[in-house]
Amino acid sequence: MSRPASAIVIGAGIAGLCAARALADRFAEVTVVDRDRLPDEPSVRRGTPQSAHAHGLLISGRRALEELFPGLGDELIAAGAVRFDSAGDMLIHREGRFWPRFPVGLDILSVSRPLLEFSLRRRVLALPGVTVRDGTAVAALLPAAGGVGGVRLDTGEQLPAELVVDCSGRSTRSDRWLADLGFPAPAREEVSTHTKYATRVYPRSPGDFDGAAAVLISPVAPAEKAAGMAWPLEGDRWIISVAGVHNSLGSYSDSIGKLPVSLLADFIARAEPLTGTASFTYPASRRRRFDKLRNPPSGYVAAGDAFCSFNPVYGQGMACAALDALALGRLLDGHPRATSGFAREFYAEIGRIAAAPWRFSTGADLAYPETMGHRPRTAALTRPYIKRLSAVSTTVPEVRRVWLEVQHLLRPPADLMRPGIVLRVLRGGK
């Protein structure tokens, strides 16, 4: 069977590049459209202001990226990315103490968002049949029988396509675009934390932080509202960020100085920054319930942050974007055309991908009474158990590994309720 003629991806961020990679094997032509002028080097661009801040890539996300782009991990390490054990090499401070460090065999790859995006973009541009149209915005969707038949650019040019994949992020205009074609907009769920980031980059030396590969100072809600982190970057650099909810941040130095332990404050007091302070505000997590539409339009799907946008403090967005792209490829293999049925199955699949990280991140955010959003009744019941599990995981490697595997989307949350885990938790690790 011949491949469908053309697909369009809106957005050239992580989600869009991953989607383009999946589509390139299944469409003769793939066009990626982005309003930004895309840089010829790893650098922060206007459309991704969060790129200037610390980014976590969950292990499930790294594995998904490797499946989409074989050899990517080795390429990033050769460019200076840092690989480290998520429990053995990382300093974690929470509830008034540093957690014991021991290896669990779950490695994190730390890399700047600009380098990761640049590496993906370079690979996508090398794929046959893929074209990137940068400096160009999508103005509307084109109609087709029962759905969408392409896009109209802000220049007036029309690009027909069998499938449009919207990866334009949380600020997507698709609600308006779909309404213009007579389709209902999906319901929205929002959890508002008004999270603010402040970040600087510093030189990195082997002896920093007693030789730890990374640092996380994690707040305990509701008394503590700010998190601090130091992540290693390529080029022997640290990216040191502080993030606070509900307008709790002051200046960069003051906010780091108010963290419950002085580790980061002591470091920045004696180090010379390589950059000024970058700031970023994230008002709310947002889930657009395309998965609840009975008859979604054919020829169009939303993915990545255009479907579900998570509080970036938890580092879930890039992983879900890569997992969405793998799901896109799998489902296209079973559907010769991007029908409404295909869209419905795709939304059901990525809805399942988003469910656990949404529950974890919003559950943590809803521990603050100021947070606005729906509070599930089960949250109050599970929070004490999760708090106890977290404490036990600091001393019991088996529990720590399962807890990390769930956080990194390698296991379902139900595994935290396995009898052996529950017994260790209730016994306080004994």
PyMOL commands that set and color helices and strands:
alter all, ss='L'
color gray80, all
select helices_A, chain A and resi 14-24+49-52+59-68+72-78+113-125+174-180+208-211+252-257+263-270+290-292+304-306+312-314+317-334+340-365+377-393+397-407+413-417+419-426
alter helices_A, ss='H'
color red, helices_A
select strands_A, chain A and resi 6-10+29-33+82-85+90-94+97-98+107-110+130-133+138-144+147-153+158-160+163-166+188-203+214-217+226-233+237-244+278-288+300-302+308-309
alter strands_A, ss='S'
color yellow, strands_A
deselect
rebuild
show_as cartoon
